[in-house]
Each structure stands twice: as structure tokens, then as C-alpha cells.
Amino acid sequence: MTEKNEIVVQDDSLFSGLNPELIDNLTPAKTRMILMYLTGQYSQKKLGQIIGVSENTIRAWLLDPTVQMVIKELQQREFAVVDSKLKALRHKAIDTMNELLESDMDNVRFQAAKDILDRGGHRPQQTIKVNKTVTTLEQQLKDLADFTIDDADVIDISDIVEEVKNGG
């Protein structure tokens, strides 16, 4: 018979193979929280409601180094499983593309051929040419220093004052 807080790890358990010291430090509530957290379906607030603890408790548990190590390990395991399953599906995907190349519909054959070539590294190169002149700050200052004002560009303030006095 096991204690209330003890987790029994079976050989086929998701937690099998983990460091036993990590597992011993997890309460059933933390274990349940980890499993639910890993689904990605629940907010911290919702996890707290389901488990019967506050959102702050969930946040504190997620900051616990033991919980973080367990989550990281389980995520790595999940990634490895997903990766191997995706790799196993490659042959089926290739067979499907091969069948699509034999389609009676021109647009289906074209798209299949295009996708195969694109993914095989034969995508047409897409480049955008940008012509831009960059003027350094020093050049801008030199241009300002060389700028001269012609006499025709100078406005005599007395002419403006005289015009305002005359109501014009």
C-alpha cells in the first residue's frame, strides 16, 4: 500500500525513466498539473480551478525547478515521438505527391510538380532590387556648409512691416 502523496510509476507510465528523485518530489496535484499543462489547453487560472488551488499556486509550481525539469524532459520526449512519426509519414506523402502527378486535372499536376520542385531546392529565386543612396552625416553637413543664399531669396523685414502698416 502506498502513501497518499506517493506516485506509483509503472513501466509504461509517461514518467517512467525519469529520475526517481524528481518523481518523489512531485505531489499528485503537481503531477496532474504538469500533465494538463503539457496539453496546452488550459490557462494557469483554469488549471488552478480544476486542481483546486489558486492561480498563484500554479504559477509558483511552474517556477519550481523540479517541475521545470520534468516538463522539459516530457516535452523533449514528446518532440522525439512527433518527429519520428512525421518522418514515418514522409513516404506516404511522397507517394501521394507521386499520385497527384498522374492526375487528370492540369492544375493539380502543376501544383504537385511545383511543390516537389520548390521543396527540392529548385524554387525560383525571388529577389528584390533596392537602389538606395546613403548620405553620411558628414556629407550632409558639408552640403549645408556649401549652401549659399542668393540676394533674391532674402526678404527685407522692413518691406513686410511697411506692407502691414499700409493694411496690405
MOZIJO-V879963 format. One record per pair of residues at least 24 apart in sequence whose ideal C-beta (glycine too) atoms are under 10 Angstrom apart, sorted by the first residue. I is the first residue (numbers start at 0). J is the second residue. If there is no record, write none. Layout:
i->(I:I)
j->(J:J)
//
This chain:
i->(3:4:4:6:13:13:13:13:13:14:14:14:16:16:17:17:17:17:17:18:18:18:18:20:21:21:21:21:21:21:22:22:23:24:24:24:24:24:24:25:25:25:25:25:26:28:28:28:28:29:29:29:29:29:29:29:29:30:30:32:32:32:32:32:32:33:33:33:33:33:33:33:34:36:36:36:36:36:37:37:37:37:37)
j->(27:28:29:30:37:69:73:76:77:69:72:73:72:76:68:69:72:73:76:65:68:69:72:65:64:65:66:68:69:72:65:69:65:63:64:65:66:68:69:60:63:65:66:69:60:52:56:57:60:56:57:60:61:63:65:66:69:66:69:56:57:60:61:66:70:60:61:66:67:69:70:73:73:60:61:66:70:73:69:70:73:74:77)
//
